[in-house]
Amino acid sequence: MEKLELIFIPSPLMGHVGQLVELARLMVSQFHHLNITLLIMKLPGDQIGTDYTNSLTSNNHDRIKFIHFPCMDLASFADSSDTGFMNDEVIRRHKPIITEVVATHVNGSHRAPRLSALIVDMFCTPMIDVGNQFGIPTYIFFTSNASFLGIMLYLQTLNDEHGQEISELANSRTELAIPSYANPVPPSVLPFVLLNKDQWSKRFVRYARKYREAKGIIVNTFLELETHALGSYDDKTPPVYTVGPMLKPEKRTSDNEVLKWLEGQPKSTVLLLCFGSRGWFGVDQVREIAIAIERSGYRFIWSIRRPPFEDEKGFPGEYADYNEVLPDGFLERTAGKGKVVGWIPQTAVLADEAVGGFVSHCGWNSVLESIWYGVPIATWPIYAEQQLDAFQLVKELGLAVEISLDYDCTNKNQRLILADEIEKGISEVMDVDSEVRVKAREMKGKSRMALEEGGSSLASLRRLVDDFM
């Protein structure tokens, strides 16, 4: 069989890089004629992300190669108003560099494998132009779910073909019929990144238009999880391939105190609270969470981050002393029952059978990890598309209980979620006999079958590789 080369271009966001690395590993293990080169960009100011991407290796696999580009100076991104715009600018500045890399592969030795495709992250749509320049087909890797892909394409059609001002949907007095969701969608769960005029017009509608130009769209989901959404796309959507669940590889951890502590805890008794690499709360909200945890009486692991300083472009940091934000005496009173920490190896924690529930921001990486390990979620979205993820988990899939569906850190009028509401969500997610827990276990089995011989995602992956030929 002819040997082929693929170039993977993830965006410089930690969760996005990790998914594509995992896809590369799956592909080379299944298809011995594939060689993959990953082009790794860094996001200035994101130290956790940079440390993570630097830790990724091919695991001594000679058919996976990494090209790491140096991190650009954070000070040169002063005009980028937030992380999303800075991410786009990093990608734009790398376009000529990546063009040179692709040219080298195209014009390389005749003995080298043929470069047959570019696989580019959902935010790296400018790289479609690079593929076109060299006559190389480009596929989008969509790191979120099939439902969110559907709403992006649907809103792009409303915008471009029907003149709909997308930001006005926030004022709708009725729930919205969106094809990729089985149930009507409340305007309150539409994310800021779709409703904000700048985010929509300068970022998301542009991405969606470019998706239509791709040879195919690869989505990190599986058929059994999102059957409705996968059947909802219009006839102008390129072929969609489901290859999930791709779990972000964990940064190597040795001698981790949280994992050691978990070893002594009974099965399904520990609550995990973790809100992603960019998740943080103000002091008042932290204290409401602390009150709820203490009242609930459950064992817990709580990953808590310091709000970002003004020059940190939205990236939270670590507290030197948790007592500065927690209620007086909280750490002493809960010392035997829980751990308050900063960064944690989330995947490894969820994999431990002692963990029985997960209070999560509902980022798609975290959702897939919870499904893979059968841990039910209590939803607390914060930013990006997480409000829609929370809605889908609770109202469409029955895999989560609700603390909030529409919490939004970008909303200046965001109300405090009170301790009573949080405690109720904790009690529901930790209920060992709940229907949500049963469904989580069932979906765990389906998620693993999808990637086994005869499974839906492995079959879809084979169709994709056939298309490369």
MARLUM-33825 format. One line per field, with one value per residue (C-alpha): residue number from 1; x, y negated, z. Coordinates in Angstrom, 1 decimal. Example, Ala and Ser with C-alpha at 12.3 -4.5 7.8 and 13.67 -1.06 7.14 Angstrom:
2
num = [1,2]
x = [12.3,13.7]
y = [4.5,1.1]
z = [7.8,7.1]
This chain:
469
num = [1,2,3,4,5,6,7,8,9,10,11,12,13,14,15,16,17,18,19,20,21,22,23,24,25,26,27,28,29,30,31,32,33,34,35,36,37,38,39,40,41,42,43,44,45,46,47,48,49,50,51,52,53,54,55,56,57,58,59,60,61,62,63,64,65,66,67,68,69,70,71,72,73,74,75,76,77,78,79,80,81,82,83,84,85,86,87,88,89,90,91,92,93,94,95,96,97,98,99,100,101,102,103,104,105,106,107,108,109,110,111,112,113,114,115,116,117,118,119,120,121,122,123,124,125,126,127,128,129,130,131,132,133,134,135,136,137,138,139,140,141,142,143,144,145,146,147,148,149,150,151,152,153,154,155,156,157,158,159,160,161,162,163,164,165,166,167,168,169,170,171,172,173,174,175,176,177,178,179,180,181,182,183,184,185,186,187,188,189,190,191,192,193,194,195,196,197,198,199,200,201,202,203,204,205,206,207,208,209,210,211,212,213,214,215,216,217,218,219,220,221,222,223,224,225,226,227,228,229,230,231,232,233,234,235,236,237,238,239,240,241,242,243,244,245,246,247,248,249,250,251,252,253,254,255,256,257,258,259,260,261,262,263,264,265,266,267,268,269,270,271,272,273,274,275,276,277,278,279,280,281,282,283,284,285,286,287,288,289,290,291,292,293,294,295,296,297,298,299,300,301,302,303,304,305,306,307,308,309,310,311,312,313,314,315,316,317,318,319,320,321,322,323,324,325,326,327,328,329,330,331,332,333,334,335,336,337,338,339,340,341,342,343,344,345,346,347,348,349,350,351,352,353,354,355,356,357,358,359,360,361,362,363,364,365,366,367,368,369,370,371,372,373,374,375,376,377,378,379,380,381,382,383,384,385,386,387,388,389,390,391,392,393,394,395,396,397,398,399,400,401,402,403,404,405,406,407,408,409,410,411,412,413,414,415,416,417,418,419,420,421,422,423,424,425,426,427,428,429,430,431,432,433,434,435,436,437,438,439,440,441,442,443,444,445,446,447,448,449,450,451,452,453,454,455,456,457,458,459,460,461,462,463,464,465,466,467,468,469]
x = [0.0,1.2,2.7,1.1,2.1,-0.4,0.2,-1.8,-2.2,-3.7,-4.6,-2.3,-4.9,-4.0,-7.2,-7.1,-3.5,-4.1,-7.0,-5.1,-2.1,-4.4,-5.9,-2.4,-1.6,-4.8,-4.2,-0.6,-1.6,-4.4,-2.9,0.7,1.0,0.4,3.1,2.0,3.8,2.2,3.0,2.8,2.2,2.3,-0.1,1.8,1.1,-0.3,2.4,0.3,-0.5,3.1,4.3,1.7,2.5,6.3,5.6,3.9,6.0,5.5,6.1,9.1,6.8,8.9,5.9,4.8,7.0,6.6,7.7,7.5,7.5,9.0,6.5,5.9,6.3,3.1,3.8,3.4,-0.3,-1.4,-4.1,-5.7,-8.7,-9.0,-7.6,-9.8,-8.6,-5.0,-5.3,-6.5,-3.6,-1.0,-2.4,-2.4,1.3,2.2,0.6,3.7,5.9,3.5,3.3,7.1,6.9,4.1,6.2,9.2,7.0,5.4,8.8,10.7,12.5,10.5,11.2,9.3,5.6,3.2,1.6,-2.1,-3.9,-3.8,-5.8,-6.4,-8.1,-11.5,-9.8,-7.0,-9.2,-6.7,-4.6,-7.3,-5.7,-2.3,-3.7,-5.4,-2.1,-0.5,-3.5,-3.6,-7.1,-7.8,-10.0,-11.3,-10.8,-13.7,-12.7,-16.1,-19.3,-21.5,-24.3,-22.2,-20.9,-24.5,-25.4,-22.4,-23.4,-27.1,-26.4,-24.0,-26.8,-29.2,-26.6,-25.5,-28.6,-31.4,-29.8,-30.4,-28.6,-27.4,-27.0,-30.7,-31.5,-30.6,-33.8,-36.1,-39.2,-39.5,-37.1,-35.3,-35.7,-32.1,-31.7,-28.8,-30.6,-33.6,-35.2,-36.0,-33.0,-33.5,-31.9,-30.2,-27.9,-26.6,-22.9,-21.3,-19.0,-22.0,-24.1,-21.4,-21.1,-17.3,-16.9,-19.4,-18.5,-14.8,-14.4,-17.1,-19.1,-15.7,-14.8,-18.2,-17.9,-14.5,-15.8,-18.0,-14.8,-13.1,-12.9,-14.4,-15.0,-13.7,-15.6,-14.5,-17.7,-19.3,-22.5,-24.2,-23.8,-25.0,-27.2,-29.7,-27.1,-25.1,-28.3,-29.2,-26.7,-27.8,-26.6,-23.9,-22.0,-18.9,-18.8,-18.6,-16.4,-16.8,-13.6,-14.3,-14.0,-10.4,-9.2,-6.5,-3.3,-2.4,0.8,3.0,2.7,4.8,4.2,1.0,-0.4,-4.0,-3.7,-2.0,-4.8,-7.5,-5.9,-7.4,-10.9,-13.9,-15.5,-17.7,-17.4,-15.3,-16.6,-14.3,-14.7,-12.6,-13.3,-10.7,-7.4,-9.1,-11.8,-11.9,-14.3,-14.4,-14.0,-17.8,-18.5,-15.6,-17.1,-20.5,-18.9,-17.0,-20.2,-21.9,-19.1,-18.8,-22.6,-22.8,-20.5,-19.0,-15.3,-13.9,-11.1,-11.4,-9.2,-9.3,-7.5,-6.6,-8.3,-6.0,-4.1,-4.8,-1.6,-2.3,-4.8,-7.4,-5.2,-5.7,-2.9,-2.3,-3.0,0.0,-2.5,-6.0,-7.0,-7.2,-10.4,-11.9,-14.1,-12.2,-11.3,-12.6,-9.3,-8.9,-12.5,-12.3,-8.7,-9.8,-12.4,-10.9,-8.1,-8.0,-5.4,-4.4,-3.7,-4.7,-4.2,-7.9,-8.1,-6.1,-8.4,-11.6,-10.1,-9.9,-12.9,-13.1,-14.5,-18.3,-19.3,-17.8,-18.8,-17.6,-17.4,-18.6,-15.7,-15.8,-12.6,-13.9,-17.3,-15.6,-13.4,-16.4,-18.2,-15.2,-15.0,-18.7,-18.7,-21.9,-21.5,-23.1,-23.1,-21.5,-20.5,-18.3,-17.3,-17.1,-19.7,-20.1,-23.6,-24.8,-22.8,-24.5,-27.9,-27.2,-25.9,-28.9,-31.9,-30.9,-28.7,-29.6,-25.9,-25.8,-27.6,-27.9,-26.2,-26.5,-27.0,-26.4,-23.7,-21.4,-18.2,-18.4,-21.8,-21.2,-24.6,-24.0,-25.7,-24.0,-24.8,-25.8,-24.7,-28.1,-28.2,-24.7,-25.4,-28.5,-26.4,-23.8,-26.3,-27.9,-24.7,-23.4,-26.6,-25.4,-28.9,-29.7,-30.9,-28.1,-25.5,-27.1,-27.0,-23.4,-22.4,-24.3,-22.7,-19.2,-19.7,-20.9,-18.0,-15.5,-17.2,-17.1,-13.3,-13.2,-13.3,-16.8,-17.4,-18.9,-15.9,-13.3,-15.5,-15.8,-12.0,-11.5,-13.7,-11.7,-8.4,-9.9,-10.7,-7.0,-6.1]
y = [0.0,-3.5,-5.3,-8.7,-11.7,-13.8,-17.2,-18.0,-21.7,-22.1,-25.6,-26.7,-25.8,-23.0,-20.9,-21.3,-20.2,-17.1,-15.8,-15.9,-14.2,-11.4,-11.1,-10.9,-8.0,-6.2,-6.6,-5.3,-2.3,-1.4,-2.3,-1.3,-3.3,-6.7,-9.1,-12.2,-15.5,-17.8,-21.5,-22.9,-26.6,-28.1,-30.6,-33.5,-33.9,-30.4,-28.7,-25.7,-25.1,-25.6,-23.2,-20.7,-20.9,-20.7,-17.5,-15.8,-13.2,-10.5,-7.8,-6.7,-6.2,-6.7,-7.6,-10.6,-13.7,-17.1,-20.5,-23.0,-26.6,-29.1,-31.0,-34.6,-37.6,-38.3,-42.0,-42.0,-41.0,-44.1,-44.7,-41.3,-41.9,-38.4,-34.8,-34.0,-36.9,-36.3,-32.6,-33.8,-36.2,-33.6,-31.3,-34.2,-35.0,-31.4,-31.0,-32.0,-29.8,-26.8,-27.5,-27.0,-23.7,-22.4,-23.5,-21.5,-18.4,-18.9,-19.4,-16.8,-13.6,-11.4,-8.6,-10.4,-9.5,-11.6,-14.5,-13.6,-15.9,-18.7,-18.1,-21.5,-22.6,-24.2,-27.6,-27.1,-27.7,-30.1,-26.9,-25.8,-28.5,-26.8,-23.5,-25.0,-26.7,-23.3,-21.3,-19.4,-18.6,-20.0,-18.5,-20.3,-18.7,-19.9,-19.6,-20.4,-18.3,-17.6,-19.7,-22.8,-22.2,-22.1,-25.4,-27.2,-26.1,-26.8,-30.4,-31.0,-30.1,-32.4,-35.2,-34.8,-33.7,-35.2,-38.4,-37.4,-39.6,-36.7,-38.9,-39.6,-35.9,-36.7,-38.7,-36.0,-35.5,-31.9,-28.9,-28.4,-25.4,-24.6,-21.4,-19.9,-19.9,-17.6,-20.0,-23.7,-25.8,-28.6,-31.9,-32.0,-29.1,-30.6,-31.4,-34.8,-33.7,-33.4,-36.4,-39.0,-41.0,-41.1,-37.4,-36.3,-38.6,-38.5,-34.9,-32.3,-33.1,-33.2,-29.8,-28.3,-29.7,-28.0,-24.7,-24.6,-24.6,-21.7,-18.2,-16.8,-17.6,-15.3,-15.5,-14.3,-12.5,-9.2,-8.2,-6.7,-9.9,-12.4,-10.5,-13.4,-16.1,-13.9,-13.5,-17.2,-18.8,-20.4,-19.3,-22.0,-20.4,-18.4,-14.7,-14.4,-11.7,-10.8,-9.5,-10.0,-9.9,-11.2,-12.0,-14.6,-12.8,-13.7,-15.5,-12.9,-13.0,-11.2,-11.2,-13.3,-14.0,-14.0,-10.6,-9.2,-10.6,-8.9,-5.5,-5.3,-6.5,-4.2,-3.7,-6.5,-8.6,-11.6,-14.6,-16.3,-20.1,-21.3,-24.1,-23.9,-25.6,-29.0,-28.6,-30.8,-32.5,-35.7,-35.5,-35.6,-32.7,-30.7,-31.1,-29.9,-26.8,-26.2,-26.4,-24.0,-21.5,-21.6,-21.2,-18.3,-16.2,-14.5,-13.8,-16.1,-17.3,-21.0,-22.5,-26.3,-29.0,-32.6,-35.2,-36.5,-39.7,-42.4,-41.6,-37.8,-37.9,-35.8,-33.0,-32.4,-31.6,-29.7,-30.9,-31.2,-30.7,-29.4,-30.9,-34.3,-33.3,-30.4,-30.9,-31.1,-27.6,-25.8,-24.0,-22.9,-21.6,-19.7,-18.4,-14.8,-14.8,-16.7,-18.4,-21.9,-22.1,-24.1,-22.2,-18.5,-15.6,-15.6,-12.5,-10.4,-11.6,-10.8,-7.4,-6.5,-4.5,-6.6,-9.5,-9.4,-12.8,-15.8,-19.5,-20.6,-23.7,-21.3,-21.9,-19.1,-17.5,-17.2,-15.9,-13.1,-12.2,-11.9,-9.7,-7.5,-6.8,-6.8,-9.7,-11.8,-15.6,-18.5,-21.3,-24.7,-26.3,-29.3,-30.5,-29.5,-27.0,-25.4,-26.6,-24.6,-21.6,-21.8,-22.1,-19.1,-17.0,-17.7,-18.2,-16.0,-13.2,-12.8,-12.4,-15.3,-17.2,-20.9,-23.4,-26.0,-25.9,-29.5,-30.8,-33.1,-34.7,-37.3,-38.6,-41.6,-41.0,-37.3,-36.5,-34.6,-30.8,-30.3,-27.6,-26.0,-25.5,-24.1,-21.7,-20.4,-19.7,-18.0,-15.7,-14.8,-14.0,-11.9,-9.9,-6.3,-5.2,-8.0,-7.6,-9.9,-7.6,-4.6,-6.5,-7.5,-3.9,-2.9,-5.6,-4.6,-1.2,-2.7,-5.1,-2.3,-0.1,-3.0,-2.7,1.1,3.5,3.1,-0.2,-3.3,-5.6,-3.0,-2.4,-6.2,-6.5,-3.9,-5.7,-8.9,-7.1,-5.6,-9.2,-10.2,-7.7]
z = [0.0,-0.8,2.1,2.9,4.9,6.9,8.4,11.6,12.5,16.0,17.3,20.2,22.9,25.3,24.8,21.1,20.8,23.0,20.9,17.7,19.3,20.4,16.9,15.4,17.8,16.9,13.2,13.2,15.4,13.0,9.6,9.0,5.8,7.5,8.7,10.6,11.4,14.0,13.8,17.4,18.0,21.5,23.0,24.7,28.4,28.7,30.8,31.7,28.0,26.9,29.6,28.4,24.7,25.4,27.4,24.4,22.6,19.9,22.6,20.5,17.5,14.3,12.2,14.4,14.3,16.1,14.9,17.7,16.8,19.4,21.5,20.4,22.7,24.7,24.6,20.8,21.2,23.1,20.5,21.1,23.4,24.7,24.4,21.4,19.3,20.4,19.4,15.9,15.7,16.6,13.8,11.3,12.1,11.6,8.2,6.2,8.4,7.9,4.2,4.0,6.0,3.7,0.6,2.0,2.3,-1.2,-2.9,-0.8,-2.0,-4.4,-1.9,0.9,1.5,-0.5,1.4,1.0,3.4,6.0,9.2,10.7,14.0,13.9,14.6,12.0,9.0,7.3,6.7,4.2,1.9,2.3,1.3,-1.7,-2.7,-3.1,-4.2,-0.9,0.4,3.9,6.6,9.6,13.0,15.2,18.8,20.2,19.6,16.6,18.1,18.3,14.8,13.8,15.4,13.9,10.4,11.0,12.3,9.4,7.0,8.9,8.7,5.1,3.3,5.4,6.8,10.4,13.0,15.2,18.3,18.2,19.0,22.6,22.8,21.5,23.6,22.6,22.6,19.3,16.9,16.0,13.8,15.7,19.0,19.5,22.0,21.6,22.8,25.4,24.3,27.7,26.9,23.6,24.2,24.3,21.4,19.1,20.3,20.7,17.5,17.4,18.3,15.7,12.8,13.2,14.3,14.4,11.2,9.4,10.7,9.7,6.1,5.7,7.1,4.0,1.8,3.6,2.0,5.2,8.9,11.6,14.9,18.3,19.2,18.5,16.8,19.8,21.8,19.2,16.7,16.3,15.6,13.2,11.1,11.1,8.7,5.4,2.0,1.8,4.7,3.7,4.8,8.6,10.2,13.9,15.5,19.2,22.0,21.7,25.3,25.7,26.8,30.3,31.1,32.8,36.6,39.1,42.9,42.7,46.1,44.9,43.3,46.4,48.6,46.4,46.9,50.4,49.6,49.2,45.7,44.3,47.5,46.3,44.5,42.0,41.3,38.4,36.0,33.3,32.6,32.3,34.9,38.0,40.3,42.4,46.2,46.9,44.6,46.0,49.5,48.4,46.9,50.1,52.2,49.9,50.0,53.7,54.2,51.8,53.9,50.9,50.4,47.7,45.5,44.6,41.9,42.6,40.6,41.2,38.9,36.2,36.7,34.1,32.0,32.0,29.0,30.9,32.2,35.9,38.2,41.5,45.0,47.4,50.3,49.9,53.2,51.5,49.6,51.6,54.7,58.0,59.3,56.1,55.4,59.1,59.3,56.0,56.4,56.8,54.0,51.1,49.2,47.9,45.2,42.0,38.8,38.9,36.5,35.7,33.5,36.0,38.8,36.9,36.2,39.9,41.1,44.3,42.2,42.1,40.8,38.8,39.1,35.7,33.4,30.7,28.3,25.7,26.8,30.3,29.1,27.1,30.0,32.3,29.8,29.2,33.0,33.6,36.1,36.1,35.9,37.7,35.2,35.8,32.4,32.4,28.9,25.2,24.1,27.5,28.2,25.2,26.3,29.7,28.1,25.9,28.8,31.1,28.7,25.7,26.9,30.6,31.6,34.0,36.8,36.8,39.0,36.2,32.5,31.7,34.0,32.0,33.3,30.5,31.8,34.0,35.7,36.3,39.6,42.4,42.5,46.1,48.4,48.6,44.8,44.7,47.6,45.8,42.7,44.7,46.4,43.1,41.3,44.2,44.6,43.9,42.8,40.4,36.9,35.7,37.2,35.4,32.1,32.6,33.1,30.0,27.9,29.2,27.6,24.3,24.2,24.5,22.0,19.4,19.1,19.1,16.1,14.6,16.4,14.8,15.3,14.0,10.9,10.4,10.7,8.1,5.7,6.3,5.6,2.5,1.4,1.8,-0.8]
